[in-house]
């Protein structure tokens, strides 16, 4: 995203949006989930009423299914690239063979379906024995790998100088599209959108501090992103490769990088394995949120197992188009990724502070200090500033796309 949308200027705007908007929005979504004690549909029904709340909740649920379907294709590409890095590496003509495998729709569909049912098995195991257990293995491994890779890349001649040049932001060059991309990324990366966080909020104990959890979550996510950047950016610039290839950077620029750098097969294998693990966790989360909401709110009599199998069948159909026509992913992601996630989060904030009311919002978010000045200022920010600013950015982006 940095390479495609303005370099370090994108990073600065992304960090501002994360602190000013993602953290408050995360607080609101957690509070909405804990207060309503339900998933996406129940949360919005209680906030906006049965008619409109049901429409919003159902639309956001469909968004999860669509977004997770093309995300499964991306993860299949990542897993395939990890396997290729381990088995062959990217020296010589291996890059061409790797690209040929990525373009093989049948192969990628097979990998995506395998990942789909592996993810659904984890969902079947439940929140504690499935997602939480897997996270405790994958996330520390990812952190250790990235720390090692950062150390490695800064042993390369010229890496520090290249990074310093890159980190000179030109904020005046940021367009509305780039600004919206930064906003969308800050919301996407922490799972905002009126879905994931609302569902997980229902499991939160009443005495736990929502502001603290929101701050740790967002800052931890930003920290992980910056750690990855400290490895990727200097490495790519040292070898004179293209930073502006967008999502394709993983599958085009990185193989070139690993093919050129000393010990590239080992380094590339480590990075791609770590990336595969954490990407798979996000896929599992998408299916857990949808399954949890449907099983408790929409079709409680159907049973969790049948719902999981139904999700599998629906996903097998939805995954197919983006597997064989990957160009669809970019279009779908701007609509169901950045666009719907920002809109869903705006509606969550409005649902909490306007639908359920100021008193309820303060009681949930500021359990231990409801009468503090921080609580009062935060409510003003959530009730007025955030909806206006976020809607302005969203509308400005849509206008730019239509007119442009």
C-alpha positions as CSV (number, residue, x, y, z in Angstrom):
1,X,0.0,0.0,0.0
2,X,2.8,2.4,0.8
3,X,4.5,1.7,-2.6
4,X,1.2,2.2,-4.5
5,X,-0.1,5.2,-2.6
6,X,2.5,7.8,-1.9
7,X,5.3,6.0,0.0
8,X,6.0,7.3,3.5
9,X,3.3,10.0,3.1
10,X,0.8,7.2,3.0
11,X,2.4,5.8,6.2
12,X,2.0,9.1,8.0
13,X,-1.7,9.5,7.0
14,X,-2.3,5.8,7.9
15,X,-0.8,6.4,11.4
16,X,-2.9,9.5,12.0
17,X,-6.1,7.7,10.9
18,X,-5.2,4.8,13.2
19,X,-4.8,6.9,16.3
20,X,-7.6,9.4,15.6
21,X,-10.2,7.1,14.1
22,X,-9.4,3.4,14.3
23,X,-8.8,3.3,18.0
24,X,-12.1,5.2,18.8
25,X,-14.0,3.1,16.3
26,X,-12.6,0.0,17.8
27,X,-13.8,1.1,21.2
28,X,-17.2,1.7,19.8
29,X,-17.5,-1.7,18.1
30,X,-16.3,-3.6,21.1
31,X,-18.8,-1.6,23.3
32,X,-21.6,-2.3,20.8
33,X,-20.9,-6.1,20.9
34,X,-20.6,-6.2,24.7
35,X,-23.7,-4.2,25.3
36,X,-26.0,-6.1,22.8
37,X,-24.4,-9.5,23.7
38,X,-25.0,-10.6,20.1
39,X,-23.4,-10.7,16.7
40,X,-23.7,-8.3,13.8
41,X,-27.5,-8.7,13.2
42,X,-28.6,-8.4,16.8
43,X,-26.2,-5.5,17.4
44,X,-27.7,-3.4,14.6
45,X,-31.3,-4.5,15.3
46,X,-31.0,-3.2,18.8
47,X,-29.3,0.0,17.6
48,X,-31.5,0.9,14.6
49,X,-34.7,-1.2,15.1
50,X,-35.8,-4.5,13.5
51,X,-36.3,-3.3,9.9
52,X,-33.3,-1.1,9.2
53,X,-31.0,-2.8,11.7
54,X,-31.8,-6.2,10.1
55,X,-31.0,-4.8,6.6
56,X,-27.6,-3.4,7.8
57,X,-26.7,-6.5,9.7
58,X,-27.5,-8.8,6.8
59,X,-25.6,-6.6,4.3
60,X,-22.5,-6.6,6.5
61,X,-22.8,-10.4,6.9
62,X,-22.9,-10.8,3.1
63,X,-19.8,-8.5,2.9
64,X,-17.9,-10.9,5.1
65,X,-18.7,-13.9,2.9
66,X,-17.7,-12.0,-0.3
67,X,-14.5,-10.5,1.2
68,X,-13.4,-13.8,2.7
69,X,-14.0,-15.6,-0.6
70,X,-11.5,-13.5,-2.6
71,X,-9.2,-13.3,0.5
72,X,-9.0,-17.2,0.3
73,X,-7.7,-16.9,-3.2
74,X,-5.0,-14.4,-2.1
75,X,-4.0,-16.8,0.8
76,X,-3.8,-19.7,-1.6
77,X,-1.4,-17.6,-3.7
78,X,0.7,-16.9,-0.5
79,X,0.7,-20.5,0.5
80,X,1.7,-21.6,-3.0
81,X,4.5,-19.1,-3.0
82,X,5.7,-20.3,0.4
83,X,5.7,-23.9,-0.8
84,X,7.6,-22.8,-4.0
85,X,10.2,-20.9,-2.0
86,X,10.9,-23.9,0.2
87,X,11.0,-26.5,-2.7
88,X,12.7,-24.5,-5.5
89,X,13.5,-20.9,-4.5
90,X,13.5,-18.1,-7.1
91,X,16.9,-18.4,-8.9
92,X,17.1,-18.3,-12.7
93,X,14.0,-19.5,-14.5
94,X,12.3,-20.5,-11.3
95,X,10.5,-17.2,-11.2
96,X,8.8,-17.9,-14.5
97,X,7.7,-21.3,-13.3
98,X,6.4,-19.7,-10.1
99,X,4.3,-17.2,-12.1
100,X,3.0,-20.0,-14.3
101,X,1.8,-21.8,-11.2
102,X,0.1,-18.6,-9.9
103,X,-1.7,-18.2,-13.2
104,X,-3.0,-21.9,-13.1
105,X,-6.6,-21.3,-12.0
106,X,-7.3,-25.0,-11.3
107,X,-4.2,-25.4,-9.1
108,X,-5.0,-22.2,-7.1
109,X,-8.7,-23.2,-6.7
110,X,-7.6,-26.5,-5.3
111,X,-5.3,-24.9,-2.8
112,X,-8.0,-22.3,-1.8
113,X,-10.6,-25.1,-1.3
114,X,-8.1,-27.0,0.9
115,X,-7.5,-23.9,3.0
116,X,-11.2,-23.3,3.2
117,X,-12.0,-26.6,4.8
118,X,-9.0,-26.5,7.0
119,X,-10.2,-23.1,8.2
120,X,-13.7,-24.4,8.7
121,X,-12.3,-27.3,10.8
122,X,-10.6,-24.8,13.1
123,X,-14.0,-22.9,13.4
124,X,-15.7,-26.2,14.2
125,X,-13.2,-26.6,17.1
126,X,-14.4,-23.3,18.6
127,X,-13.0,-20.0,19.8
128,X,-10.8,-21.4,22.6
129,X,-9.6,-24.7,21.2
130,X,-9.5,-23.4,17.6
131,X,-8.7,-19.8,16.9
132,X,-7.0,-18.9,20.2
133,X,-4.9,-22.0,20.3
134,X,-3.7,-21.5,16.7
135,X,-3.0,-17.8,17.4
136,X,-0.8,-18.6,20.3
137,X,1.4,-20.6,17.9
138,X,1.4,-18.5,14.8
139,X,1.7,-15.0,16.1
140,X,4.8,-15.5,18.2
141,X,6.4,-17.4,15.3
142,X,5.6,-14.5,12.9
143,X,7.2,-12.0,15.4
144,X,10.4,-14.0,15.8
145,X,10.8,-14.4,12.0
146,X,10.3,-10.7,11.3
147,X,12.8,-9.7,14.0
148,X,15.4,-12.0,12.5
149,X,14.7,-10.7,9.0
150,X,15.0,-7.0,10.1
151,X,18.4,-7.9,11.6
152,X,19.4,-9.6,8.4
153,X,18.3,-6.9,6.0
154,X,20.2,-4.2,7.9
155,X,23.4,-6.2,7.4
156,X,23.1,-5.4,3.7
157,X,25.2,-2.5,2.4
158,X,23.2,0.7,1.9
159,X,20.0,-0.5,3.5
160,X,19.8,2.2,6.2
161,X,20.5,5.0,3.7
162,X,17.8,3.7,1.3
163,X,15.3,3.6,4.1
164,X,16.0,7.1,5.3
165,X,15.5,8.5,1.7
166,X,12.2,6.6,1.5
167,X,11.0,8.0,4.8
168,X,10.8,11.6,3.7
169,X,7.0,12.1,3.2
170,X,5.5,14.4,0.6
171,X,2.1,15.0,2.2
172,X,1.2,17.6,-0.5
173,X,1.1,14.8,-3.1
174,X,-1.6,12.8,-1.3
175,X,-4.8,12.7,-3.3
176,X,-8.3,11.8,-2.1
177,X,-8.0,8.3,-3.4
178,X,-4.7,7.9,-1.5
179,X,-6.2,9.3,1.7
180,X,-9.1,7.0,1.5
181,X,-6.8,4.1,0.9
182,X,-4.9,5.0,4.1
183,X,-8.2,5.2,6.0
184,X,-9.4,1.9,4.5
185,X,-6.1,0.2,5.4
186,X,-6.2,1.4,9.0
187,X,-9.7,0.0,9.4
188,X,-9.1,-3.2,7.4
189,X,-5.9,-4.1,9.3
190,X,-7.6,-4.2,12.7
191,X,-10.8,-5.8,11.5
192,X,-13.2,-2.9,11.8
193,X,-16.5,-2.8,9.9
194,X,-19.3,-3.7,12.3
195,X,-18.6,-7.4,12.1
196,X,-15.4,-9.0,13.5
197,X,-15.0,-6.7,16.5
198,X,-18.7,-6.6,17.3
199,X,-18.8,-10.4,17.5
200,X,-15.6,-10.6,19.6
201,X,-16.9,-7.9,21.9
202,X,-19.7,-10.1,23.1
203,X,-17.1,-12.4,24.7
204,X,-15.5,-9.5,26.7
205,X,-15.9,-9.5,30.4
206,X,-17.8,-6.6,31.9
207,X,-14.9,-5.3,34.0
208,X,-12.3,-5.3,31.3
209,X,-11.1,-1.9,30.0
210,X,-12.3,-1.3,26.4
211,X,-10.0,1.8,25.8
212,X,-6.9,-0.2,26.9
213,X,-7.8,-3.2,24.7
214,X,-8.5,-1.0,21.7
215,X,-5.2,0.9,22.1
216,X,-3.2,-2.3,22.5
217,X,-4.9,-3.9,19.5
218,X,-4.4,-1.0,17.2
219,X,-0.8,-0.2,18.3
220,X,0.1,-3.8,18.2
221,X,-1.2,-4.1,14.7
222,X,0.6,-0.9,13.6
223,X,3.8,-2.3,15.3
224,X,3.5,-5.5,13.3
225,X,3.0,-3.5,10.0
226,X,6.0,-1.3,10.7
227,X,8.2,-4.3,11.6
228,X,7.3,-5.9,8.2
229,X,8.0,-2.6,6.5
230,X,11.5,-2.4,8.2
231,X,12.3,-5.7,6.4
232,X,10.6,-5.2,3.1
233,X,11.3,-1.5,2.2
234,X,15.1,-1.5,2.7
235,X,15.5,-4.9,1.0
236,X,13.4,-3.9,-2.1
237,X,15.2,-0.5,-2.4
238,X,18.7,-2.0,-2.0
239,X,18.2,-4.3,-4.9
240,X,16.5,-1.6,-7.0
241,X,13.2,-3.3,-7.4
242,X,9.7,-1.9,-7.8
243,X,7.9,-0.7,-4.7
244,X,4.7,0.4,-6.6
245,X,3.3,-2.9,-7.7
246,X,0.6,-2.9,-5.0
247,X,-0.8,-6.3,-3.8
248,X,1.2,-8.0,-6.6
249,X,4.4,-7.0,-4.7
250,X,4.2,-10.3,-2.8
251,X,4.0,-12.4,-5.9
252,X,6.2,-10.5,-8.4
253,X,8.7,-8.2,-6.6
254,X,9.4,-10.4,-3.6
255,X,10.4,-13.5,-5.7
256,X,12.8,-11.3,-7.6
257,X,14.1,-10.0,-4.2
258,X,14.6,-13.5,-2.8
259,X,16.2,-14.6,-6.0
260,X,18.9,-11.8,-5.8
261,X,19.7,-11.5,-2.1
262,X,22.3,-13.7,-0.3
263,X,20.6,-16.7,1.3
264,X,17.4,-15.7,-0.4
265,X,15.8,-19.1,-0.5
266,X,16.1,-19.5,3.3
267,X,15.0,-15.9,4.0
268,X,12.1,-16.1,1.5
269,X,10.9,-19.4,2.9
270,X,10.8,-18.0,6.4
271,X,9.0,-14.9,5.4
272,X,6.4,-16.6,3.3
273,X,5.7,-19.3,5.9
274,X,5.2,-16.6,8.6
275,X,2.9,-14.6,6.2
276,X,0.9,-17.8,5.4
277,X,0.3,-18.4,9.1
278,X,-1.0,-15.0,10.0
279,X,-3.0,-14.7,6.7
280,X,-4.7,-18.0,7.5
281,X,-5.7,-16.7,10.9
282,X,-7.6,-13.8,9.3
283,X,-9.4,-16.3,7.0
284,X,-10.4,-18.4,10.0
285,X,-11.7,-15.2,11.8
286,X,-13.9,-14.4,8.8
287,X,-15.7,-17.7,8.9
288,X,-16.0,-17.7,12.7
289,X,-17.7,-14.3,12.7
290,X,-20.2,-15.4,10.0
291,X,-20.9,-18.8,11.6
292,X,-21.3,-17.3,15.1
293,X,-23.7,-14.7,13.9
294,X,-25.8,-17.0,11.8
295,X,-25.9,-19.8,14.4
296,X,-27.1,-17.5,17.2
297,X,-29.2,-14.9,15.4
298,X,-30.4,-16.0,12.0
299,X,-30.8,-19.8,12.0
300,X,-30.4,-21.0,15.6
301,X,-32.3,-24.2,15.0
302,X,-30.1,-25.2,12.1
303,X,-27.1,-26.2,14.2
304,X,-23.5,-25.0,14.0
305,X,-22.2,-28.0,12.1
306,X,-24.7,-27.6,9.3
307,X,-24.1,-23.9,9.1
308,X,-20.3,-24.5,8.8
309,X,-20.9,-27.0,6.0
310,X,-23.3,-24.6,4.2
311,X,-20.6,-21.8,4.5
312,X,-18.2,-24.3,2.8
313,X,-20.5,-24.9,-0.1
314,X,-21.3,-21.2,-0.6
315,X,-17.5,-20.3,-0.5
316,X,-16.7,-23.0,-3.0
317,X,-18.9,-21.1,-5.4
318,X,-17.8,-17.6,-4.5
319,X,-14.1,-18.5,-4.6
320,X,-14.2,-19.7,-8.2
321,X,-14.6,-16.4,-10.1
322,X,-11.6,-14.6,-8.5
323,X,-9.5,-17.8,-8.8
324,X,-9.9,-17.8,-12.6
325,X,-10.2,-14.0,-13.0
326,X,-7.8,-12.5,-10.4
327,X,-8.3,-9.0,-11.8
328,X,-11.7,-9.0,-10.0
329,X,-10.0,-9.0,-6.6
330,X,-8.9,-5.3,-6.8
331,X,-12.4,-4.1,-7.7
332,X,-14.1,-6.3,-5.0
333,X,-11.6,-5.2,-2.4
334,X,-12.3,-1.5,-2.9
335,X,-16.0,-2.2,-2.5
336,X,-16.2,-4.9,0.1
337,X,-12.8,-4.3,1.7
338,X,-12.1,-0.6,2.2
339,X,-15.6,0.8,1.3
340,X,-17.9,-1.5,3.2
341,X,-15.6,-1.8,6.2
342,X,-15.4,2.0,6.6
343,X,-19.2,2.3,6.1
344,X,-19.9,-0.6,8.6
345,X,-17.7,1.0,11.2
346,X,-19.4,4.4,10.8
347,X,-22.8,2.7,11.3
348,X,-21.4,0.9,14.4
349,X,-20.3,4.2,15.9
350,X,-23.7,5.8,15.1
351,X,-25.5,2.8,16.4
352,X,-23.7,3.0,19.7
353,X,-23.8,6.7,20.5
354,X,-27.0,7.7,18.7
355,X,-29.0,4.4,18.7
356,X,-28.2,3.0,22.1
357,X,-27.4,6.5,23.5
358,X,-24.7,8.4,25.2
359,X,-25.3,7.0,28.6
360,X,-24.9,3.4,27.4
361,X,-21.8,4.3,25.4
362,X,-20.1,5.9,28.4
363,X,-21.1,3.0,30.7
364,X,-19.6,0.5,28.4
365,X,-16.4,2.3,27.2
366,X,-15.6,4.2,30.4
367,X,-16.7,1.6,33.0
368,X,-14.2,2.9,35.7
369,X,-14.4,6.6,35.0
370,X,-17.8,7.6,33.5
371,X,-17.7,11.1,34.8
372,X,-14.2,12.0,33.6
373,X,-13.4,14.8,31.1
374,X,-11.9,12.1,28.9
375,X,-15.2,10.3,28.7
376,X,-17.0,13.6,27.8
377,X,-14.5,14.6,25.1
378,X,-14.5,11.1,23.7
379,X,-18.3,11.1,23.4
380,X,-18.2,14.3,21.5
381,X,-15.6,12.9,19.2
382,X,-17.5,9.7,18.6
383,X,-20.9,11.4,18.2
384,X,-20.0,14.2,15.9
385,X,-16.5,14.4,14.6
386,X,-15.9,10.8,13.5
387,X,-19.2,10.3,11.5
388,X,-18.7,13.6,9.7
389,X,-15.1,13.1,8.9
390,X,-15.4,9.5,7.8
391,X,-18.5,10.1,5.7
392,X,-16.7,13.1,4.0
393,X,-13.7,11.0,3.1
394,X,-15.9,8.1,1.9
395,X,-18.1,10.4,-0.2
396,X,-15.1,12.3,-1.5
397,X,-13.5,9.0,-2.6
398,X,-16.7,7.8,-4.4
399,X,-17.1,11.2,-6.1
400,X,-13.5,11.0,-7.2
401,X,-13.9,7.5,-8.7
402,X,-17.2,8.4,-10.5
403,X,-15.9,11.8,-11.9
404,X,-12.4,10.5,-12.5
